[in-house]
């Protein structure tokens, strides 16, 4: 995507611009994009929260300050505007769209229920040609609502103009799964269930709620991370090679993986675990119990750590467990895809079976590690484990910048297609149902630990 040259002019209209996402991720992502690429972007914010144009411009400057120099924002400030109001109101939306000087990108930084209301209100307007819709996760709250939302959106703009956001698809190391897999004979010939025993995709965070209790308590680790981000990673690990790297081929192959994916043994109670943290220390930082965090209703029994085993039921992957795990307030930051090879038979004369090979990709640090067995250093007739390591430079473009570039270019390659959003709910609904029925106990772990004992 970085090679395209024609200068694009768009108006990025952020609905719900008062929230944490805009400040923490969206505007810094935009700044990283604009500091490297010459796009003409008018930045408009709209929300219920009162804010002046001057305050909005300052926020944009500060966001640039996080990734480059605040002055780099200056050329975008004159056209930037903030409009206070109710974004679910059709007349208000008419005013907002009229304020867009270029093709609007309507960015929904809103909870699913509000997004639905806005989509209904947008039906009453004539959207300018080429209007794009960008929607933050979670996309709906279950399969039924995701389907309904897709139907609503389809009445507004064609699917190629819809960008369901998953910033993991903008992560350099997530995209690197494709290069690594398809550009190397080493990998492609062993990338199947005959050679691979198990795949783990782990995203353990040190962070707690960071003031997002109101949102998180209704999502939980499964919806916040597994049902969205980690499933997209799984799709890239498991997909067949797309004949072309475009939005149709890449997303069709990812969707094919999701359609073939189901809970291991179709037994959600046996194939999933959930837990939440109790008071503890993560590094030097004291954390209260999740149940005592602001905005949390302990009766909702929301998990802050989830683990689910899935199977991708294709000829390539049948019988290989894909274990997805993510949690908050853990003692170790782990953002890895780990591929464990099947063991080779014992080698006569070498004193035992070698440990199986492994491949590890670290999504955040850029490290790629091959765990191999070689002859022992002291005694050549023994075996010894070695790690070959390379670290990839992740580049300067932030994941949100990468995803935004697709939206500005009008290329949905890195966004989630309608059917993929629905499949991801279909895959996890049996687990959510089992959890609601209490078939899987809500375990506990101390904040700062590595999770419940025995996981
Ligand atoms: C977000 C989740 O989508 O992804 C957060 O809502 C999570 O809870 C974050 O912390 C993880 O991504 P990153 O890029 O911040 O490591």
Boltz pocket constraint, residues with backbone or C-beta under 6 A from the ligand:
constraints:
  - pocket:
      binder: B
      contacts: [[A, 205], [A, 207], [A, 224]]
      max_distance: 6.0
